[in-house]
Amino acid sequence: MNPYARLVSDHARLFREGRGFPLGGFEAAPNPPLKAGAPTALIFSPHPDDECIIGGLALRLRREKGWNIINVAVTQGSNRARQAERLTELKAACGYMGFGLVQTAPNGLERVTPKCREEDPAFWKGSVTVIARILEAHRPKAVFVPHMADWNGTHIGTHHLVMDALAALPADFQTHIVETEYWGQMTRPNLMVELPEANVVDQVTGTSFHAGEVRRNPFHLLLPAWMLDNVRRGSELVGGQGGAAPDFGFATLYRAVLWKAGTVIPAWTGGRTVSIAENPAAIFAG
């Protein structure tokens, strides 16, 4: 028998079976208690569910190094009838993951798009002020934000919103920026982070709490395949063209830069990989 037939059929079977699994309602995943003075990282999520999808590195920082990971709900979706429900789902998902949660507004910010930034600067400035105040209040060691070509309008808008907020802060404000991807692939990621299987389980499970979204599109079931493919892409995009692929099962790709003296500067030269045997916080040294 062709062994690849079983490989493909098992993937198809597991996906079909997964569509019948429960959505949310699981007990919180185990995380170490937060300690006073722990470093803080903010995840600026364009929508509820992004915190789980792109949160592979954040979850490693939370579990392995005791970082305080706080999800900032930039929006609560564009469907106003669902915004309260999406907040309820988001609170449950963050509770499961061990992430804190900050709302930007009672129903999230509105019109977080490049079009609004260009055509209504006065409205946009108000949203920038909200984000700048959150940054000042938490003084994060790192911020996670979509890269500027992440296809979805709100993802791209969130990128510009956070970058504009950073530019509005005093020149001595410094943080690490970790650009994320989901809808649109980065052409120049410089960081590949291996993810333990247990963490991938919890990212899939955490995403399942966003039941209203995954009922229409079961993207939580596709996260493992995406993370497998990230190893393929990262082996060359991060490791170098023609390089040997690392022996990773699952990974997430990022682009890390440093915000310092009011501008973006490179975090390092070339690409960097972080295996599950390595300290994920080491990338934020300096």
Secondary structure, 3 states (H helix, E strand, C coil): CCHHHHHHHHHHHHHHHHCCCCCCCCCCCCCCCCCCCCCEEEEEECCCCHHHHCCHHHHHHHHHHCCEEEEEECECCCCHHHHHHHHHHHHHHHHHHCCEEEECCCCECCCCCHHHHHHCHHHHHHHHHHHHHHHHHHCCCEEEEECCCCCCHHHHHHHHHHHHHHHHCCCCCCEEEEEECCCCCCCCCCEEEECCHHHHHHHHHHHHCCHHHHHHCCHHHHHHHHHHHHHHHHHHHCCCCCCCCCCCCCEEEEEEEEEECCEEEECCCCCEEECCCCCHHHHHCC
